Each structure stands twice: as structure tokens, then as C-alpha cells.
Amino acid sequence: MFTYIRQLFSHKNTRIFVLGLASIVSCFAVGIRSAGEVQPITLIEAGSADLTGDINDDGAVDLQDIRIILEIAQGYREATPEELRADPDQNGAFTVDDALRLLAALPTR
């Protein structure tokens, strides 16, 4: 029995145990420190639109863009990733509020 315990705590086994414990502790410490820095990537961060609110990418924010936003907001169709990059309030979803903001910002003729 004494020889088994002596083999268990041999220099080689102790060194392997200490190195394994050190690597686990360091990985845990690095993970805890960097966990607060991790932020989700949204479609808006993945790419950028030249003109916010220009959903159909024709170079201008107009009634066509507002119509597309309302269609998506009401569930008549799904937004593409390219359309989501032009989301007016940059929250990753089209709502009626987005359409109202764009409508209010349209120049009057």
C-alpha cells in the first residue's frame, strides 16, 4: 500500500498534475477576463450601407424604401441581409417606427 501511494506521488506524476492544473487555471483566467469583451456580431456590424434607410439601394431614401420597410414589418416578406444593413435605427429589424422616421425625414416638395 505504501509503495502504491509513493508511486502515485512520484516526481513525474506530480509534475504532470501541476502542469495540468496550471493550464486549466490559466485558461479559466483568460476566459473570465475576455468574456466581458465578447460582443455579438449583428448583420449591421458585418457590413455597412452607404445610405441608412436606402433599402432598395437606388441611391436615395424615398417612398419605395418606406413601402419595403412596411412590407417587411407587417410580415409580407423577409428582409435580406443587404436590406438589414440599411436599417434606419441600426437595431437589425424593420418596424413601423422605422418607416415613420423615414417618412418624416423625406423632403417636402
HUJO-V978557 format. One line per field, one symbol per residue. phi: phi as a letter, one per 30 degrees, with the letter a starting at -180 (. if undefined). burial: b if it has 9 or more other ideal C-beta (glycine too) atoms within 8 Angstrom, else e. A space follows every 10 residues. Layout:
phi=???
burial=???
This chain:
phi=.dddddddcd eddddddddd dddddddddd ddddddddbd ccddddbbcd bdjdddhcjb dbdddddddd ddddidacdd eddddceech cibcbddddd ddddddddc
burial=eeeeeeeeee eebbeeeeee eeeeeeeeee eeeeeeeeee eebbeeeebe bebbbeeeee beebbbebbb bbbeeeeeee bebbbbbbee eeebeeebbe bbeeebeee
